[in-house]
Amino acid sequence: MDNFDISIVGGGPGGYVAAIKASQLGYSVCLFEEDRLGGVCLNWGCIPTKSLLHSAEFIEKSKHYGLEKEALKKITLELIVQKSRQASENLSKGISSLMKKNKIEVFKIRALPKKSNEDFIFDIADNKKITSKFCILATGCSPRKLMDLNFDENVWSSKEAMIPKFLPKDLIIIGSGAIGIEYASIYNALGTKVTVFETQNKILPQFDKDISIEAKKIFEKKGIKFELNTNITKINKKNNSVIIEFNNGQTLSSEALIVSIGVVPNIAKEITDEFNLDLDKGGYLLTSNEGMTNYKNLFAIGDISGGPWLAHKAMHEAINCINFIKSNKKQHKLLEKNIPGCIYSLPQVASIGLTEDQLIADGVEYKKGSFPFMANGKSQTINNSHGFVKTLFNSKTGELLGAHLIGPDVTELLSTFGIAMTAEATEEDFINTVFAHPTLSESIHESVLTAFDKPLHF
């Protein structure tokens, strides 16, 4: 029997980061992953979709320079998908190398920990057993189904949409969150007629209202259609088409349907029963700030402990968890409002902190600044001047309360606001900072100046 200090179930962003951190702190570590290292994020989410979006952006930009007829004929769906798969393959191999470098033993099996006195025990092939003092669950989530529809050649989850066998002439997407909007951008750029259904009265419902309004305006100019306030009552398949029935008998058909209505946790019933684990109403594991479940030395990090369902949140929780195991001291609380949210659509969307509606609901006195990329020199030079940078500050203290961006490469600008929130920076810190010219980041400076009635270029 092999004995380890820490066992980790799941090799996604939370799991593999926890394994590396634990090994660096001197623990013996084993990791169980039944599929590919990197989890959904690296293999079927964050990484390959960004490759697809990069290709889509290239196609969009090329059309502005008259390359549509000749050069774009050489760009095929197969080539675009192949490029995205190669990116995932390269990074997955990189994580395998990191496991070897950090002396982490990886077992490619579906792991189900069981009690063994005060330890955890795992059954391995050929009657081999493994024990550990601590166990961390990091098994992630899977796409939520709609009306018991199975995902197939015409009804897609995010995974099927990533490796399509054909390019649909028309496409319906149910859900206007991050996944739905990213795929709307991808397929719209490829020439597909895209319609997005949303049950609420705006797209990107979790984002600031001004972002939602601007995004819808830009996407509609690109030809993407939206059906808001929808109540889908029936979905049928007929002759390789999918037919949606909604809002008192209206119908719409398409060659393919993407269902992007959220996720469900990958928590094996055998595990919850074995350790009598506490779950919330959504079926997610209840944990402390450090990832502790209600069972001694059993932790859970990442998506299975609830939203936001983001790789960078899982990685941060992994570090907190391992540091707690090492020190047995409480770690800092990860505030949801300080977790950056990014959508890599065309254009990109990025957000951190509170929205304007949240500030109004909380009765907070605030100052608002907004600067359009149309007035930014760098955005003009790259022919990408849609959108704006919106900043929200406490009127009395100057504390940064929120930042909401839509436009070119705004996901790369967001970390400036993240650092500012961590450092408790005020408007004076932004105003007195020298921003390089010409850069997109100057829009950050200008937005803050506008919030405090000191605009220079707007």
Legacy VTK file of the C-alpha trace (Angstrom):
# vtk DataFile Version 3.0
C-alpha trace
ASCII
DATASET POLYDATA
POINTS 458 float
0.000 0.000 0.000
1.301 3.450 -1.003
0.828 6.264 1.491
0.619 9.929 0.495
0.153 13.075 2.514
-2.419 14.545 0.124
-4.600 12.974 -2.541
-6.366 15.134 -5.116
-9.345 14.024 -7.179
-9.520 15.979 -10.449
-6.748 17.361 -12.639
-8.291 20.667 -13.721
-7.046 24.156 -12.786
-7.917 23.706 -9.116
-6.589 20.170 -8.815
-3.277 20.475 -10.593
-2.446 23.837 -8.958
-3.190 22.346 -5.535
-0.920 19.406 -6.372
1.975 21.640 -7.437
1.639 23.940 -4.429
1.471 20.997 -2.034
4.551 19.402 -3.557
6.444 22.689 -3.314
5.646 22.767 0.403
7.156 19.320 0.875
4.089 17.077 0.818
3.901 13.773 -1.006
1.050 14.090 -3.485
-0.983 11.881 -5.789
-3.536 13.126 -8.307
-6.409 11.219 -9.904
-7.671 12.256 -13.346
-9.727 9.882 -15.471
-9.475 11.985 -18.632
-6.869 14.575 -19.649
-4.856 16.798 -17.341
-6.074 20.373 -17.423
-9.743 19.558 -16.988
-12.574 21.164 -18.910
-10.881 24.575 -18.902
-7.797 23.530 -20.780
-9.279 20.787 -22.953
-12.886 21.803 -23.605
-13.326 25.348 -22.344
-11.111 28.365 -21.759
-8.177 27.506 -23.995
-9.696 26.005 -27.174
-12.539 28.530 -27.285
-10.035 31.375 -27.148
-8.245 29.841 -30.108
-11.550 29.653 -31.999
-12.287 33.270 -31.080
-8.839 34.357 -32.229
-9.535 32.761 -35.616
-12.953 34.417 -35.716
-11.417 37.803 -34.942
-8.868 37.313 -37.717
-11.682 36.587 -40.163
-13.610 39.676 -39.066
-10.559 41.922 -39.359
-9.612 40.474 -42.729
-12.962 41.485 -44.167
-12.113 45.126 -43.440
-9.138 44.885 -45.794
-10.853 43.316 -48.772
-9.467 39.815 -48.176
-12.828 38.085 -47.886
-13.078 36.642 -51.397
-9.608 35.219 -51.903
-7.649 34.749 -48.677
-10.597 33.623 -46.584
-11.383 30.780 -48.976
-8.313 28.999 -47.582
-9.645 29.206 -44.018
-11.692 26.091 -43.344
-13.667 25.010 -40.295
-11.476 21.911 -40.057
-8.306 24.019 -39.938
-9.705 26.354 -37.281
-10.790 23.454 -35.065
-7.460 21.681 -35.594
-5.598 24.787 -34.448
-7.676 24.973 -31.266
-7.139 21.305 -30.474
-3.392 21.702 -30.912
-3.334 24.530 -28.371
-5.060 22.294 -25.823
-2.774 19.372 -26.619
0.347 21.467 -26.112
-0.786 22.801 -22.757
-1.980 19.418 -21.495
1.469 18.015 -22.240
2.909 20.956 -20.345
0.904 20.061 -17.241
2.083 16.451 -17.506
5.636 17.765 -17.456
4.855 19.879 -14.395
3.538 16.791 -12.617
6.806 14.955 -13.277
8.907 17.983 -12.348
7.123 18.276 -9.003
7.210 14.494 -8.353
3.428 14.166 -8.325
2.145 10.667 -9.032
-0.783 10.722 -11.463
-3.353 7.927 -11.697
-5.641 7.899 -14.726
-8.720 6.422 -13.079
-12.081 7.483 -11.691
-11.272 7.856 -8.023
-13.738 7.241 -5.200
-12.175 7.884 -1.774
-13.416 5.862 1.199
-12.919 6.065 4.940
-10.017 4.208 6.502
-9.763 5.094 10.187
-8.669 8.741 9.987
-7.219 8.387 6.480
-8.663 8.167 2.981
-8.236 5.012 0.935
-8.492 4.464 -2.824
-8.810 1.209 -4.731
-6.438 1.023 -7.683
-6.184 -1.650 -10.378
-4.691 -5.056 -9.543
-5.844 -4.899 -5.905
-3.491 -2.023 -5.197
-4.576 0.513 -2.593
-3.503 4.079 -1.834
-4.034 6.059 1.364
-3.686 9.727 2.254
-4.145 11.884 5.338
-5.808 14.716 3.414
-8.051 14.567 0.358
-9.074 17.406 -1.962
-12.040 17.104 -4.334
-11.692 19.187 -7.510
-13.969 17.426 -9.977
-15.526 20.458 -11.665
-18.880 20.696 -13.441
-20.657 19.517 -16.583
-23.045 21.376 -18.922
-26.653 21.505 -17.733
-29.145 19.799 -20.037
-32.460 21.280 -21.160
-35.700 19.295 -21.231
-33.742 16.047 -21.008
-32.293 16.635 -24.487
-29.226 14.550 -25.202
-26.288 16.251 -26.865
-25.736 14.901 -30.369
-24.922 15.986 -33.949
-27.523 18.775 -33.903
-28.006 19.592 -30.214
-24.714 20.805 -28.792
-23.210 21.571 -25.445
-20.123 23.765 -25.395
-18.052 20.657 -26.156
-19.886 19.635 -29.343
-19.920 23.276 -30.487
-16.141 23.281 -30.174
-15.604 20.360 -32.554
-18.534 20.594 -35.014
-18.803 18.100 -37.833
-20.361 20.755 -40.057
-20.812 24.519 -40.202
-24.527 25.236 -39.745
-26.213 27.779 -41.991
-28.284 28.883 -39.023
-27.791 28.356 -35.296
-29.891 28.889 -32.187
-28.138 29.502 -28.887
-30.087 29.213 -25.632
-28.471 31.401 -22.979
-26.720 34.755 -23.335
-24.085 34.310 -20.662
-20.359 34.035 -21.317
-20.479 30.713 -23.194
-23.480 31.620 -25.325
-22.101 35.003 -26.330
-18.647 33.639 -27.151
-20.116 30.999 -29.461
-22.396 33.615 -31.006
-19.271 35.600 -31.917
-17.459 32.566 -33.300
-20.232 31.302 -35.556
-21.309 34.779 -36.641
-17.774 35.453 -37.889
-17.843 32.130 -39.774
-20.955 33.231 -41.638
-23.667 31.404 -39.692
-26.993 33.125 -39.031
-27.124 33.238 -35.220
-30.128 33.780 -32.939
-29.661 33.930 -29.153
-32.522 33.178 -26.754
-32.547 34.663 -23.243
-35.212 34.303 -20.545
-34.390 37.684 -18.991
-34.942 41.165 -20.444
-31.286 41.771 -21.310
-28.285 39.826 -22.550
-25.321 39.185 -20.254
-27.705 39.458 -17.275
-24.938 39.169 -14.670
-23.050 42.183 -16.024
-23.502 45.926 -15.569
-26.560 47.265 -17.406
-24.512 49.630 -19.603
-22.366 46.701 -20.719
-25.471 44.700 -21.635
-26.951 47.574 -23.639
-23.715 48.305 -25.515
-22.990 44.626 -26.191
-26.443 44.018 -27.676
-26.087 47.078 -29.897
-22.693 45.950 -31.224
-23.682 42.316 -31.716
-26.862 43.266 -33.568
-24.824 45.405 -35.988
-22.834 42.252 -36.738
-26.044 40.432 -37.623
-26.646 38.462 -34.409
-30.315 38.378 -33.427
-31.694 38.216 -29.884
-34.980 36.897 -28.514
-35.380 38.271 -24.973
-37.971 37.470 -22.296
-38.460 34.076 -23.884
-40.212 31.064 -22.445
-39.232 27.970 -24.419
-42.020 25.413 -24.182
-40.944 22.702 -26.614
-37.912 21.589 -28.626
-38.321 19.088 -31.476
-35.946 17.532 -33.987
-37.071 16.928 -37.559
-35.091 16.132 -40.735
-31.746 17.233 -39.239
-33.262 20.472 -37.950
-34.055 21.657 -34.457
-37.374 23.471 -33.935
-37.867 25.765 -30.935
-41.379 26.608 -29.750
-41.581 29.644 -27.476
-43.816 32.445 -26.163
-47.305 31.159 -26.932
-46.648 29.158 -30.062
-43.939 31.082 -31.913
-41.411 28.784 -33.627
-37.920 29.004 -35.059
-35.859 26.266 -36.670
-32.127 25.895 -37.242
-29.596 23.318 -38.324
-27.995 23.271 -34.878
-28.762 24.281 -31.292
-26.305 25.206 -28.526
-27.561 24.833 -24.962
-25.625 27.114 -22.612
-27.813 27.442 -19.531
-25.254 26.781 -16.835
-23.582 23.778 -15.263
-24.127 21.038 -12.687
-21.489 19.807 -10.206
-19.616 16.568 -10.843
-20.060 15.111 -7.364
-20.337 11.336 -7.193
-23.163 10.148 -4.956
-20.825 7.451 -3.647
-18.623 10.193 -2.186
-21.394 12.312 -0.674
-22.934 9.194 0.888
-19.610 7.829 2.159
-18.745 11.034 4.018
-22.287 12.383 4.588
-21.294 15.694 2.986
-23.350 18.872 3.314
-24.701 20.329 0.061
-26.464 23.593 -0.738
-29.790 23.831 -2.580
-28.019 23.681 -5.939
-26.189 20.464 -5.078
-22.803 22.125 -4.531
-20.548 21.192 -1.615
-20.644 23.549 1.351
-17.140 24.580 2.373
-15.238 27.085 4.487
-13.048 29.843 3.040
-10.234 27.298 3.023
-12.262 24.642 1.208
-13.036 22.474 4.265
-16.130 20.285 4.013
-17.994 19.009 7.070
-15.808 15.874 7.088
-12.396 16.115 8.759
-9.458 16.614 6.344
-11.721 16.431 3.283
-11.642 19.582 1.136
-13.413 20.749 -2.010
-12.271 23.529 -4.356
-13.317 25.047 -7.660
-16.632 24.611 -9.420
-18.025 21.883 -7.140
-18.158 24.375 -4.269
-20.262 26.846 -6.275
-19.850 29.892 -8.483
-18.493 31.863 -10.026
-17.406 28.937 -12.191
-14.006 30.253 -13.249
-10.592 28.646 -13.577
-8.810 31.523 -11.836
-11.165 31.237 -8.871
-10.370 27.515 -8.605
-6.623 28.188 -8.727
-6.889 30.804 -5.985
-8.913 28.432 -3.816
-6.290 25.740 -4.384
-3.542 27.950 -2.945
-5.729 28.935 0.030
-6.520 25.289 0.708
-2.920 24.068 0.669
-1.690 27.017 2.746
-4.342 26.169 5.343
-3.308 22.510 5.449
0.290 23.626 5.984
-0.340 26.302 8.617
-3.701 25.305 10.118
-4.455 29.042 10.106
-7.447 30.745 8.543
-6.818 32.208 5.097
-8.151 35.426 3.608
-11.716 35.315 2.366
-12.071 35.336 -1.393
-14.719 37.969 -2.076
-16.838 37.266 -5.134
-16.902 40.954 -6.089
-13.097 40.906 -6.376
-13.047 37.973 -8.788
-12.576 39.230 -12.361
-15.100 38.154 -14.964
-14.126 38.001 -18.638
-15.910 37.214 -21.880
-13.675 36.842 -24.934
-16.367 37.644 -27.459
-15.974 40.122 -30.306
-15.740 42.659 -28.709
-14.449 41.467 -25.339
-16.203 42.145 -22.031
-14.526 42.428 -18.626
-15.833 43.254 -15.172
-14.796 43.401 -11.529
-16.450 44.743 -8.408
-20.040 45.876 -8.061
-22.400 46.944 -10.829
-24.184 50.284 -10.834
-27.511 48.602 -10.086
-25.984 46.886 -7.039
-24.689 50.223 -5.721
-28.107 51.802 -6.183
-29.793 48.876 -4.409
-27.325 49.164 -1.508
-27.833 52.915 -1.250
-24.159 53.691 -1.849
-23.230 57.201 -2.957
-20.944 56.852 -5.955
-19.246 58.663 -8.798
-19.316 57.241 -12.322
-16.844 57.737 -15.116
-17.028 56.446 -18.675
-14.610 56.856 -21.571
-15.321 55.574 -25.099
-12.656 53.708 -27.043
-13.652 55.824 -30.030
-11.707 58.668 -28.385
-8.665 56.490 -27.680
-5.708 56.825 -30.056
-4.574 53.196 -29.923
-8.047 51.806 -30.603
-8.297 54.018 -33.693
-4.983 52.711 -35.033
-6.135 49.100 -34.760
-9.532 49.865 -36.316
-11.327 48.633 -33.199
-13.056 51.508 -31.442
-16.285 49.986 -30.109
-17.145 50.140 -26.433
-15.940 51.957 -23.343
-14.340 51.790 -19.895
-16.746 52.474 -17.020
-15.501 53.105 -13.475
-17.415 53.436 -10.212
-15.994 55.069 -7.067
-17.261 55.756 -3.565
-18.130 59.470 -3.487
-16.891 59.921 0.078
-13.753 57.776 0.275
-12.594 57.521 -3.344
-12.578 53.707 -3.075
-12.834 51.842 -6.373
-16.141 49.982 -6.265
-16.359 48.519 -9.737
-14.994 48.575 -13.278
-16.871 47.421 -16.375
-15.287 47.329 -19.821
-16.328 46.383 -23.331
-14.034 46.777 -26.300
-10.661 45.713 -27.751
-8.536 43.463 -25.501
-10.276 44.682 -22.342
-9.658 41.328 -20.653
-5.975 42.302 -20.621
-6.784 45.658 -18.994
-8.827 44.243 -16.125
-5.893 43.198 -13.929
-5.087 46.889 -13.368
-8.387 47.211 -11.536
-7.831 43.908 -9.722
-4.521 45.126 -8.318
-6.124 48.439 -7.379
-8.840 46.689 -5.393
-6.363 44.427 -3.614
-4.172 47.430 -2.769
-7.232 49.503 -1.763
-6.239 52.206 -4.239
-8.307 55.387 -4.525
-9.027 57.703 -7.423
-5.914 59.735 -6.576
-3.697 56.705 -7.225
-5.223 56.314 -10.686
-5.104 60.031 -11.466
-1.457 60.367 -10.418
-0.315 57.289 -12.362
1.440 57.854 -15.701
-0.183 55.711 -18.404
1.888 55.064 -21.528
0.788 56.639 -24.817
-0.563 55.409 -27.144
-2.151 52.473 -25.295
-5.631 51.148 -24.690
-4.917 51.471 -20.957
-5.110 55.254 -21.272
-8.870 54.746 -21.357
-8.637 53.617 -17.725
-7.017 56.921 -16.784
-9.526 58.937 -18.767
-12.509 57.099 -17.276
-11.304 57.876 -13.747
-10.693 61.518 -14.673
-14.231 61.715 -16.047
-15.679 60.283 -12.824
-14.149 63.176 -10.912
-14.949 65.891 -13.455
-11.370 66.207 -14.711
-11.609 64.870 -18.288
-8.826 65.660 -20.727
-9.828 63.964 -23.985
-13.587 63.680 -23.660
LINES 1 459
458 0 1 2 3 4 5 6 7 8 9 10 11 12 13 14 15 16 17 18 19 20 21 22 23 24 25 26 27 28 29 30 31 32 33 34 35 36 37 38 39 40 41 42 43 44 45 46 47 48 49 50 51 52 53 54 55 56 57 58 59 60 61 62 63 64 65 66 67 68 69 70 71 72 73 74 75 76 77 78 79 80 81 82 83 84 85 86 87 88 89 90 91 92 93 94 95 96 97 98 99 100 101 102 103 104 105 106 107 108 109 110 111 112 113 114 115 116 117 118 119 120 121 122 123 124 125 126 127 128 129 130 131 132 133 134 135 136 137 138 139 140 141 142 143 144 145 146 147 148 149 150 151 152 153 154 155 156 157 158 159 160 161 162 163 164 165 166 167 168 169 170 171 172 173 174 175 176 177 178 179 180 181 182 183 184 185 186 187 188 189 190 191 192 193 194 195 196 197 198 199 200 201 202 203 204 205 206 207 208 209 210 211 212 213 214 215 216 217 218 219 220 221 222 223 224 225 226 227 228 229 230 231 232 233 234 235 236 237 238 239 240 241 242 243 244 245 246 247 248 249 250 251 252 253 254 255 256 257 258 259 260 261 262 263 264 265 266 267 268 269 270 271 272 273 274 275 276 277 278 279 280 281 282 283 284 285 286 287 288 289 290 291 292 293 294 295 296 297 298 299 300 301 302 303 304 305 306 307 308 309 310 311 312 313 314 315 316 317 318 319 320 321 322 323 324 325 326 327 328 329 330 331 332 333 334 335 336 337 338 339 340 341 342 343 344 345 346 347 348 349 350 351 352 353 354 355 356 357 358 359 360 361 362 363 364 365 366 367 368 369 370 371 372 373 374 375 376 377 378 379 380 381 382 383 384 385 386 387 388 389 390 391 392 393 394 395 396 397 398 399 400 401 402 403 404 405 406 407 408 409 410 411 412 413 414 415 416 417 418 419 420 421 422 423 424 425 426 427 428 429 430 431 432 433 434 435 436 437 438 439 440 441 442 443 444 445 446 447 448 449 450 451 452 453 454 455 456 457
